[in-house]
């Protein structure tokens, strides 16, 4: 299981939000490229970048910083989300060296866009589904829909997405532990990989995800925990390697 550092971008800086609230941020660095280098040096095999301004604006805002990170680490798989609403944006990110684009709100509002994107950019599209009590939330988590996360995941699986990033919005940025049970249930309901997100606090949470009754959780995104020091990234990845290796 991959441990994937999150670099959340707001106004060109690396921040973390609590439960997605733009007015409840912690600034961790004015140099996101340096932050990316820190996680690469610690052994990261993938990065998760989020354009927070873009998610609210509906179009890329921190694209320059994202391009700089991709240029600095051209061999590192990078996944980017936030404000991806059209195929031109996807093409621009892929041209810049990004490996995967994450479609969130637009996937729920216009599911046909996901099908078109998968057709145009096979192997490069991930869908991000944020859920509260099993129901999908959109628009920066401001709106909880009547769509069940499992229902939509099955649809996007048929469209050909590479993975689902599943976030429990009640846990994100709160350091309260991931919703392992819900994540495992979703992973067992579909065949494409799940990337867990939200709530990871310490190395015990990594162990819990690795020991979940599913082999379909391919990664876990971690943010606040590795910035505030409640989780040592290198130790977390080492444990994930050991536990999944024993299972294999």
C-alpha positions in Angstrom: 0.0 0.0 0.0 1.3 3.4 -1.0 1.5 6.2 1.5 0.8 9.3 -0.5 1.7 12.7 0.8 -0.8 15.5 0.2 0.3 18.9 -0.9 -2.8 21.2 -0.7 -2.3 24.5 -2.5 -3.9 27.8 -1.6 -2.6 31.1 -2.9 0.6 29.4 -4.0 1.4 28.0 -0.5 1.2 24.6 1.1 -1.7 24.5 3.6 -4.1 22.1 5.3 -7.8 22.8 5.9 -10.0 21.3 8.6 -13.0 19.6 7.0 -12.5 21.5 3.8 -13.2 24.9 5.2 -11.2 27.6 3.3 -11.4 29.9 6.4 -9.8 27.2 8.7 -6.4 26.7 7.3 -2.9 26.0 8.6 0.0 27.3 6.5 2.9 24.8 6.4 5.1 26.3 3.8 5.5 29.1 1.2 7.6 26.8 -1.0 5.5 23.7 -2.2 8.3 22.5 -4.4 10.6 22.3 -1.4 7.9 20.4 0.4 7.5 18.0 -2.5 11.3 17.4 -2.2 11.0 16.6 1.5 8.5 13.8 0.8 10.4 12.4 -2.1 13.5 12.3 0.1 11.5 10.4 2.7 10.6 7.7 0.1 7.3 8.9 -1.4 6.5 7.0 -4.6 3.5 9.3 -5.5 2.3 12.8 -4.7 -1.3 14.0 -4.2 -1.7 17.7 -5.2 -4.9 19.6 -4.6 -5.6 23.1 -6.1 -7.9 24.3 -3.3 -8.5 27.7 -4.9 -9.3 25.8 -8.2 -11.8 23.5 -6.4 -13.8 26.6 -5.4 -13.2 28.6 -8.6 -14.0 25.7 -10.9 -10.8 26.2 -12.9 -7.1 25.8 -12.2 -5.6 28.6 -10.0 -2.3 27.1 -8.7 -1.3 25.6 -12.0 2.1 27.3 -12.1 3.1 25.7 -8.8 1.8 22.3 -9.9 3.8 22.5 -13.2 6.9 23.5 -11.1 6.6 20.4 -8.9 6.0 18.1 -12.0 9.1 19.6 -13.7 11.2 19.2 -10.6 10.3 15.4 -10.3 9.6 14.2 -13.8 9.8 10.5 -13.0 7.5 10.7 -10.0 3.8 9.8 -10.5 1.7 12.9 -9.5 -2.1 13.0 -9.1 -3.8 16.4 -9.2 -7.3 17.4 -8.2 -9.2 20.7 -7.8 -11.0 22.7 -10.5 -10.8 20.1 -13.3 -13.9 20.7 -15.3 -13.0 20.1 -19.0 -10.8 18.1 -21.3 -8.5 21.1 -22.1 -7.5 21.2 -18.4 -6.7 17.5 -18.4 -4.6 17.8 -21.5 -2.7 20.8 -20.0 -1.9 18.9 -16.8 -0.8 15.8 -18.7 1.4 17.9 -21.0 3.0 19.4 -17.9 4.0 16.0 -16.6 1.2 15.1 -14.3 0.3 11.4 -14.4 -3.3 11.3 -13.1 -6.1 13.9 -12.9 -8.7 13.6 -10.2 -12.2 14.6 -11.2 -14.4 15.4 -8.2 -17.4 17.7 -8.3 -17.8 17.6 -12.0 -17.9 13.8 -12.0 -21.1 14.0 -9.9 -22.7 16.9 -11.7 -21.9 15.6 -15.2 -21.0 11.9 -15.1 -20.8 11.8 -18.9 -17.7 14.0 -18.6 -15.9 11.1 -16.8 -16.8 8.7 -19.6 -15.5 11.2 -22.2 -12.3 11.8 -20.2 -11.6 8.1 -19.8 -12.0 7.6 -23.5 -9.7 10.5 -24.4 -7.1 9.9 -21.7 -7.2 6.2 -20.9 -5.3 5.3 -17.7 -5.0 8.8 -16.5 -8.4 9.5 -14.9 -9.2 9.1 -11.2 -12.5 10.1 -9.6 -12.5 11.6 -6.2 -15.6 10.9 -4.1 -16.1 12.7 -0.8 -18.8 11.2 1.4 -20.6 12.0 4.6 -22.5 9.0 6.1 -22.1 7.2 2.7 -23.6 10.0 0.7 -21.5 12.0 -1.8 -20.7 15.7 -1.1 -19.7 18.2 -3.8 -18.8 21.9 -4.2 -16.0 21.8 -1.7 -18.2 19.7 0.6 -20.8 22.4 0.8 -23.6 20.2 -0.6 -24.4 16.6 0.3 -26.2 14.9 -2.6 -28.6 12.0 -2.6 -26.1 9.8 -4.4 -24.6 6.9 -2.6 -20.8 6.6 -2.9 -21.0 2.9 -3.8 -23.6 3.5 -6.6 -21.4 6.2 -8.2 -18.2 4.2 -7.8 -19.7 1.3 -9.7 -20.8 3.6 -12.5 -17.3 5.2 -12.8 -15.7 1.7 -12.7 -17.7 0.9 -15.8 -16.4 4.1 -17.4 -12.8 3.0 -17.0 -11.4 5.2 -14.3 -8.1 4.1 -12.9 -9.0 4.4 -9.2 -11.4 6.0 -6.7 -10.1 8.4 -4.1 -12.5 8.1 -1.2 -12.6 10.8 1.5 -14.6 10.6 4.6 -15.3 14.4 5.0 -16.1 14.1 8.7 -12.5 12.9 9.4 -10.4 14.9 6.9 -7.9 17.2 8.6 -9.2 16.3 12.0 -6.6 13.7 13.1 -9.4 11.4 14.3 -8.4 8.2 12.4 -9.7 7.0 9.0 -13.0 5.4 8.5 -11.5 1.9 7.9 -14.8 0.1 7.9 -16.5 2.3 5.3 -13.3 2.4 3.1 -13.0 -1.4 3.2 -16.7 -1.8 2.3 -16.3 0.4 -0.7 -13.2 -1.4 -1.8 -15.0 -4.7 -1.6 -17.9 -3.4 -3.6 -15.8 -2.6 -6.8 -12.8 -4.1 -8.5 -10.8 -0.9 -9.3 -8.3 0.3 -6.6 -9.4 2.6 -3.7 -7.2 5.3 -2.3 -8.2 6.1 1.2 -8.2 9.7 2.4 -9.2 11.6 5.5 -8.3 11.3 9.2 -5.0 9.4 9.2 -3.3 10.3 12.5 -0.5 7.9 13.3 1.2 4.7 12.4 -1.6 2.7 14.0 -4.0 4.0 11.3 -1.6 2.7 8.6 -1.7 -0.7 10.3 -5.5 -0.7 10.5 -5.8 0.1 6.8 -3.3 -2.6 5.8 -5.2 -5.1 8.0 -8.6 -4.2 6.6 -10.5 -7.1 5.1 -9.8 -6.2 1.5 -6.9 -6.3 -0.9 -8.2 -3.4 -2.9 -6.9 -0.4 -0.9 -3.9 0.5 -3.0 -2.9 3.7 -1.2 -3.6 6.2 1.6 -3.3 9.9 1.4 -1.9 11.6 4.4 -1.6 15.3 5.1 -1.9 17.0 8.5 -0.4 14.0 10.3 2.9 14.2 8.5 3.1 18.0 8.7 2.4 18.1 12.4 4.6 15.1 13.2 2.0 12.6 14.6 3.1 10.3 11.7 6.6 9.8 10.5 6.1 9.3 6.7 9.1 7.0 6.2 8.1 4.8 9.1 4.5 4.6 7.9 5.6 3.5 4.4 8.0 0.9 5.9 5.2 -0.6 8.0 2.8 -0.6 5.0 5.5 -2.5 3.0 6.0 -5.0 5.7 2.4 -5.7 6.4 1.3 -6.0 2.8 4.4 -8.0 2.0 3.5 -10.5 4.7 0.0 -10.8 3.3 1.4 -11.4 -0.2 
